């Protein structure tokens, strides 16, 4: 009976160590939602690229860039003025998506660590 108690104490200690390692892994690998939004604020798509969604980030960047150039060039005629609200809407969508992408990344990381 004494051996059973010692064995359970060792198992509890190893589980505690495993949990602390998981928490340390989560803390070091999780991404900052605020940083992603700030990055995407200045360079559209960069917040998505931080988590490895390079394709999504490049698409946001290219769409924003092309719309901005088109809106600037066509600003001399009426249609260019209509492109600025579209550009702004996609830019806001980019910020929201950067936040949600990082949130999803962190949630999946936590679930992965819990299941291991």
Number of C-alpha atoms within 10 A of each C-alpha: 6 6 8 9 10 11 12 11 12 12 12 12 12 12 12 12 12 13 14 12 13 17 15 12 14 16 12 9 13 18 18 15 18 13 16 25 24 16 19 27 17 11 17 28 30 27 31 27 20 19 19 13 15 15 12 17 23 16 13 22 19 13 16 21 15 12 19 18 14 16 22 14 11 15 15 10 10 10 12 18 14 13 19 17 12 15 19 14 11 17 21 15 14 26 23 14 21 32 22 16 22 24 16 13 17 20 13 13 16 18 10 12 15 11 6 7
